[in-house]
């Protein structure tokens, strides 16, 4: 049986996280010989921080050595009221 697969590039960190979760759950069969992750019958849901980003916009741009001002802006973004 053949079927069509839609390829969706994701950031490497997302790929590694999903791959590890599949392996940890015993879903090695969902990883093909090319390293593609077959997500058939697997649903994705937004993480709470991503839902916050969807509602309030992106957080302040991350910095290598964040200043106190950046930390304050991030905290203000993170702890916004959620109606």
Helices and strands as residue ranges (DSSP letters): H 12-24, G 28-30, H 48-56, H 68-78
